[in-house]
Amino acid sequence: MLPLWSSASYTIPLPAGHRFPMEKYTMLRDRVVAEGIVPAEHIVAPERATVEELVLAHTPDYVRRFTEGRLDAAELRRLGFPWSPALVERSYRSVGGTIAAARAALDAGIAMNLAGGTHHAFADHGEGFCAFNDVAVAIRVLQRERRIARAAVVDLDVHQGNGTHAIFAGDPSVFTFSVHGGRNYPFHKVPGSLDIELADGTGDDEYLDRLAGALPRVLAVARPDIVLFLAGADPHEGDRLGRLRLTLAGLARRDAMVLEVCREVGLPVAITIAGGYGRRVEDTVDVHVGTVRVAASFCGVTRHT
């Protein structure tokens, strides 16, 4: 059965009219249970990440000021959220969920956090609705525990993971691969190990052809012990911010392709849901549920070694 992590603290109050679809986290968990993909009793509430874990990828000063509510107005505008104790709890728990999923993936082959993928968070600041970089922290935790030496980040959110790329810049132990909209946010891209930039309006066939052509090369060059997969919902054709034209079926094929290529070479995969800003939040949740369904279908399947 697919190991999953979720928390009530993933959903917090936001001001009326805020454009971030915070309700999707509760909706996603409820749909996963309602559709019988994973029973409620098998969805685990994550522990909070610790400060000691967070500072493996973030500066102590930033962690302290965010936690204490001492970010200035410009920093909060860049982050995109008003500060609150609930935001702090959400941010710590979300990182904890990805750490737990990454640890579990090493044993189970595939595991998933029903949040995370906050790839715009840099070492010393947050931006783009991302306070802490959960994927970067999880990789550093596993490296510190000597459970892995090398990792690959497969970032298929429609927006480039500029924070992740910056955190791992110059580090040959982590390969950062991103497929994203070339004209989309962030408008200043940070070079990763491999970036594929797509034109507005790119649909299923071109997207999947480009991904299929790159994935085997990424894994061969990266030689990772684990893959962190950001399965963003925002390439979907109904996304307000995505500008691409992938269908639900195309996104399911994307997810299956990543998991199949990793399975063929015996690599564990930890999945985060990353972004999604559908004109209808239900469409975003449909994409995320599809990712959970595909991941669950791979559990219990023998991996090649």
Secondary structure by P-SEA (a helix, b strand, c coil): cbbbbbbcccccccccccccccaaaaaaaaaaaaaccccccccccccccccccccccccaaaaaaaaaccccaaaaaaacccccaaaaaaaaaaaaaaaaaaaaaacccbbbbcccccccccccccccccccaaaaaaaaaaaaaccccbbbbbccccccaaaaaaaacccccbbbbbbccccccccccccccbbbbbccccccaaaaaaaaacaaaaaaaacccccccccccccccccccccbbbcaaaaaaaaaaaaaaaaaabbbbbbbbcccccccaaaaaaaaaaaaaaaaaaccccccc
